[in-house]
Amino acid sequence: MMDEIKKTSQDETKEILNDLFIDIFNQVLALEKKIFEQDKNFRDISMTETHVLEAIRKSDPPTMGTIAAKLQITPGTLTSSVNKLIDKGYVNRHRSEIDRRIVTLSLTEKGESVFQLHEEFHRDLVEAAIADLENRDDLKKALQSMHRFFQKIKEKDELEVRG
């Protein structure tokens, strides 16, 4: 009897967690989009483009290949996004004088402003997530487990594509 109650409780917890993950994911996307829409200077940038800016800013070196790999997209897809971001004034493209095949990217002042707004949102998000936790290590472990889960799926997909 106790095993049945425990199993039901675990199943309910899993269902609640699943619903929370979905709801939180959707809320994060909607809230972040709303923040940019409220600022008249950034109404022309999508969340996907914002994540390209983030990848540019956080890549070392910020080459097209490094950024495409970080975002898990093709170089062609990145080129299309980067061209739009250049046209909108968020990104600069630089071709190496030594090796013309190497293209690096940097954020303009406008791009840096979007990146800072995006970072502030994420800092606030993390602070809210940990504010009431007594044991932050449990959340860290849970998120690391999720990360490993996604990495395994990614690695499996990459092996299937190659083989």
C-alpha positions in Angstrom: 0.0 0.0 0.0 2.8 2.5 0.9 4.6 1.7 -2.3 1.5 2.5 -4.3 1.1 5.8 -2.5 4.8 6.6 -3.0 4.6 5.8 -6.7 1.5 8.0 -7.1 3.2 10.8 -5.3 6.3 10.5 -7.5 4.1 10.4 -10.7 2.3 13.5 -9.6 5.5 15.2 -8.8 6.9 14.3 -12.3 3.7 15.6 -13.9 3.9 18.9 -11.9 7.5 19.3 -12.8 6.8 18.7 -16.5 4.0 21.3 -16.5 6.2 23.8 -14.7 9.1 23.3 -17.2 6.8 23.9 -20.1 5.1 26.9 -18.5 8.4 28.5 -17.3 10.0 28.0 -20.8 7.0 29.7 -22.5 6.9 32.5 -19.9 10.6 33.3 -20.2 10.3 33.6 -24.0 7.2 35.8 -23.7 8.6 38.0 -21.0 11.9 38.6 -22.7 10.2 39.3 -26.0 7.9 41.8 -24.2 10.9 43.6 -22.7 12.4 44.2 -26.1 9.1 45.3 -27.6 8.6 47.9 -24.9 11.9 49.6 -25.8 11.3 51.5 -29.1 15.0 51.1 -29.9 14.9 47.3 -30.0 11.5 46.5 -31.5 13.2 45.3 -34.7 15.1 42.4 -33.1 13.8 38.9 -32.5 14.7 36.6 -29.7 16.6 34.3 -32.1 18.6 37.3 -33.2 19.2 38.3 -29.5 20.6 34.8 -28.9 22.9 35.3 -31.9 24.2 38.5 -30.2 24.7 36.7 -27.0 26.7 33.9 -28.8 28.9 36.6 -30.5 29.6 38.3 -27.3 30.4 35.1 -25.4 32.5 33.4 -28.0 36.2 33.4 -28.0 37.2 33.8 -30.8 33.9 35.2 -32.2 34.3 33.6 -35.6 31.4 32.4 -37.8 32.4 28.8 -37.2 32.6 29.1 -33.4 29.3 30.9 -33.2 27.5 28.5 -35.5 28.8 25.6 -33.4 27.7 27.3 -30.1 24.2 27.9 -31.5 24.1 24.5 -33.1 23.1 25.9 -36.5 24.7 25.7 -39.9 27.1 28.5 -41.0 24.6 29.3 -43.8 21.8 29.9 -41.3 24.2 32.0 -39.2 25.2 34.1 -42.2 21.6 34.9 -42.9 21.0 36.0 -39.3 24.2 38.0 -39.2 23.4 39.8 -42.5 20.1 41.0 -41.0 21.8 42.0 -37.7 24.4 44.0 -39.7 21.6 45.7 -41.7 19.9 46.6 -38.4 23.1 48.0 -36.9 23.7 45.4 -34.2 26.8 43.6 -35.5 30.0 44.4 -37.3 31.8 41.8 -39.6 35.6 41.8 -39.8 37.6 39.8 -42.3 41.1 38.7 -41.3 43.9 40.5 -43.2 46.1 37.4 -42.7 43.6 34.8 -43.8 40.6 36.2 -45.7 38.6 33.0 -45.0 38.4 33.9 -41.3 35.5 36.2 -40.4 35.0 37.5 -36.9 32.0 39.4 -35.5 31.6 42.0 -32.9 28.7 43.9 -31.4 28.0 47.5 -32.2 27.1 49.9 -29.4 23.4 49.1 -30.2 24.2 45.4 -30.1 26.0 45.7 -26.8 22.9 47.5 -25.4 20.7 44.6 -26.4 23.2 42.1 -24.9 23.2 44.0 -21.6 19.4 44.1 -21.4 19.3 40.3 -22.2 22.0 39.6 -19.5 20.1 41.7 -16.9 16.9 39.7 -17.6 18.8 36.4 -17.1 20.5 37.7 -13.9 17.0 38.6 -12.5 15.7 35.2 -13.6 18.4 33.3 -11.8 18.0 35.5 -8.7 14.3 34.8 -8.6 14.9 31.0 -9.1 17.3 30.8 -6.1 15.8 33.4 -3.8 13.7 31.0 -1.6 16.0 28.0 -1.8 17.6 26.7 1.3 19.7 24.2 -0.6 20.9 25.7 -3.9 23.0 22.6 -4.6 19.9 20.5 -5.2 18.7 22.8 -7.9 22.2 22.9 -9.4 22.4 19.1 -9.4 19.0 18.8 -11.0 19.9 21.3 -13.8 23.2 19.5 -14.3 21.3 16.3 -14.7 19.0 17.9 -17.3 22.0 19.3 -19.1 23.7 15.8 -19.3 20.4 14.4 -20.6 20.3 17.0 -23.4 24.0 16.4 -24.2 23.4 12.7 -24.5 20.6 13.3 -26.9 22.7 15.7 -28.9 25.6 13.3 -29.1 23.3 10.5 -30.2 21.9 12.6 -32.9 25.4 13.6 -34.1 26.4 9.9 -34.2 23.3 9.1 -36.3 24.0 11.9 -38.7 27.6 10.7 -39.2 26.9 7.0 -39.3 
